[in-house]
Amino acid sequence: MTDREILDLFHSGSGKERGFTLLIEQYQQKIYWHIRRMVQDHDDANDVMQNVFIKVWNGLENFRADSQLFTWLYRIATNETITFINSRNKKATISFDGADSDDDDNNYSPSNYLKGDSHPVDGDNIEARLQRAIDRLPEKQKLVFNLRYYDEMPYEQMSEVLGTSEGALKASYHHAAQKIEKHLLGED
């Protein structure tokens, strides 16, 4: 079903709930993973996602379709996630010193393989190392990296979602990718 059909159904008198249900079915998974990559915890992602869809329910009546529905949803999800992260960070000061074990990183560094060490590497270990590298990024770079790398969102659409110029987004992504590469290669 197209966004236009969903919106038309939502705006019809008797189809409001059905239209909203279709919207959730169409976008729930994408929104969940967008949020989850930023907050990492499943329960937190579900909580934020519920807040997103409450805001969507309350605001959909006034959605003017100046942008695509998908872009509007991502903007709400991004803002809600940032609000959640900021709130969580205010409640608890988290020290990353010692939280990221260098031993784990060194076990899988390329230099160990060059020395002849043999450590089992699997997809879960690689994904965990990538996630740790992403976690070390500043929030803005983390957000841009996730949107581009995981969601394959074009810079033009990212610019609409985040309200930032495409040039700034490209620079942010480039810096994030460099930092991640250095972390994965054990150079930081």
C-alpha positions, 0 to 999 in steps of 0.5 A: 500500500502506498503512503498516499493510500495510507494517508487517505485511509487515515483521513477518511472518517471510518478508516483512521485506525486501519490507516494507522495500523497499516502505517505501523505495519509498513514502517515499524521494523525500519523505525525499530532498527533505526532506533535500536542502532542508536540505543542498542538495548531492545527494551529501550528501543521499544520504549522509544518506538512507542513514543514515536508512534504516539507522536505520529498518531497525534501529529498525523492529522496535521501532516502536510506531506511537504516531505515524504511520510518516511522522512517525517517518521525518521525525523520523529524517530531521530528526535525521540531517540536523541531526547531519550539518549540525552535524558539517559545521559543526564540520569547516569554518568557513564564512564567508558574507561574500562568499559571497552576492554582492550584485551578483546580488541587486541585478540582480533587485531590484524597484528595478531594474525600477522604474528601467527596467533590464531583466534577464532573470528566469527560474525558476532565478534566482528559485529561486536567490534564494529558496534563498540567502534560506533559507540565511541563516536560523537552522537551526531557522527553515530547518527549519520553513520547509522543512517548511511551505513545501515539504512543506506539513506541518501544524503539528500534524504538525510539532510531532510531528516536531520536539517543539516546540509549534505556537505556537512553530512558527507564530512560527518560520515567520512570522519566517522568512517575514519574513526571506526577504521582506526578503532578496528585496526587497533590504531586508536 
